[in-house]
Amino acid sequence: MEIRRVVVSTKEALQKEVAKKTDEILVEGDFNEKLAEMKKGQLSDTERMGVDLGGAGSLSLLEYGLNVLMDLFDATDKEEKKMKRHIKELYSIHKHTNDSFLLRLKQLDY
């Protein structure tokens, strides 16, 4: 299986690639600050497993509810909210360089 990687530098290009569920997206440019914020809130696989096992799955529902609540108070437009939600659910976020982030589909790591 060949992993497809694309480089994007605008929010519109990122939205397009996230919608297509591209394997790896190298993000450079105007969306990096928001990706840095999202990275801070993302759990590693080990942390995620600990939360799921420790809470018997119920904490995942709480997390989902908190994400929905935070989306209600987010001042960004509807399309950007949708893109952020898809990134959080589908991609792992990795710092690539000081000016770029790599989004990688979580399913590729399993």
Secondary structure, 3 states (H helix, E strand, C coil): CCCCEEEECCHHHHHHHHHHCCCEEEEECCCHHHHHHHHHHCCCHHHHHHHHHHCCCHHHHHHHHHHHHHHHCCCCCHHHHHHHHHHHHHEEEEEEECCEEEEEEHHHHC
